[in-house]
Amino acid sequence: MITKRFIMALIGVGVLLTSASAFAQGAQPAAKDKSDGYGYEFSDDPLSAGGFGPNDATIRVRPGPVRTTLIRPRTSFVPEMLKSVENL
């Protein structure tokens, strides 16, 4: 019985020792110097570009269609109902 426990403990320790360890990704190297020739530099400012002044042309968008319902209320319902009741 002791040997059975010893063997099970030995198998358990073996499984724990042979399991794969998870490691975090290594640190990235420091930021590269801008002298490597890759990059963009924009010299214009989009906010100072033309087209945003009060005297500039504006773009007008046509308004959307007016939606009307197909169900229209009957405005003459009560007088028609009274006419039908009078004939009874």
C-alpha positions as CSV (number, residue, x, y, z in Angstrom):
1,M,0.0,0.0,0.0
2,I,2.9,2.4,0.7
3,T,4.5,1.5,-2.5
4,K,1.3,2.3,-4.4
5,R,1.2,5.8,-2.8
6,F,4.9,6.2,-3.5
7,I,4.4,5.3,-7.1
8,M,1.4,7.7,-7.5
9,A,3.3,10.5,-5.8
10,L,6.3,9.9,-8.1
11,I,4.1,10.0,-11.2
12,G,2.4,13.2,-10.0
13,V,5.8,14.9,-9.4
14,G,7.0,13.7,-12.8
15,V,3.9,15.2,-14.5
16,L,4.4,18.5,-12.7
17,L,8.1,18.7,-13.6
18,T,7.6,17.8,-17.2
19,S,4.8,20.2,-17.9
20,A,5.5,23.1,-20.2
21,S,6.0,26.5,-18.7
22,A,4.4,29.6,-20.1
23,F,6.6,32.6,-20.5
24,A,5.6,36.2,-21.4
25,Q,6.9,37.6,-24.6
26,G,10.3,39.3,-24.4
27,A,10.6,43.1,-24.1
28,Q,10.7,44.9,-27.4
29,P,13.8,46.8,-28.3
30,A,13.8,50.6,-27.7
31,A,12.2,52.9,-30.2
32,K,14.2,53.1,-33.4
33,D,15.9,56.3,-34.3
34,K,14.3,58.4,-37.0
35,S,17.5,58.2,-39.1
36,D,16.6,54.8,-40.4
37,G,14.8,56.4,-43.4
38,Y,11.2,55.2,-42.7
39,G,8.5,57.6,-41.6
40,Y,6.2,60.3,-42.7
41,E,6.2,64.0,-42.0
42,F,3.2,66.1,-43.0
43,S,4.0,69.8,-43.4
44,D,0.5,71.1,-44.0
45,D,-2.1,71.5,-41.3
46,P,-5.6,70.2,-42.4
47,L,-7.3,72.8,-40.2
48,S,-5.5,75.7,-41.9
49,A,-6.5,74.5,-45.3
50,G,-9.0,76.5,-47.3
51,G,-12.7,75.8,-47.5
52,F,-13.7,76.5,-43.9
53,G,-14.2,80.3,-44.0
54,P,-17.5,82.2,-43.8
55,N,-17.1,83.4,-47.4
56,D,-16.3,80.0,-48.9
57,A,-18.8,78.0,-50.9
58,T,-20.9,75.6,-48.8
59,I,-22.2,72.2,-49.8
60,R,-26.0,72.0,-49.5
61,V,-27.6,68.6,-49.2
62,R,-31.1,68.1,-50.5
63,P,-33.5,67.3,-47.6
64,G,-34.8,63.8,-47.3
65,P,-38.2,62.8,-48.5
66,V,-41.3,63.6,-46.4
67,R,-42.8,60.4,-45.2
68,T,-46.6,60.3,-45.2
69,T,-48.6,57.5,-43.7
70,L,-51.0,55.4,-45.8
71,I,-53.5,55.3,-42.9
72,R,-55.5,58.4,-42.8
73,P,-57.9,59.2,-40.0
74,R,-61.6,59.4,-41.0
75,T,-62.6,62.9,-40.0
76,S,-66.3,62.3,-40.9
77,F,-66.7,59.2,-38.9
78,V,-69.0,60.5,-36.2
79,P,-71.5,62.1,-38.6
80,E,-71.6,59.0,-40.8
81,M,-72.2,56.9,-37.7
82,L,-75.1,59.1,-36.6
83,K,-76.7,58.8,-40.1
84,S,-76.5,55.0,-39.9
85,V,-78.1,55.0,-36.4
86,E,-80.9,57.3,-37.5
87,N,-82.2,54.7,-40.0
88,L,-82.7,52.1,-37.3
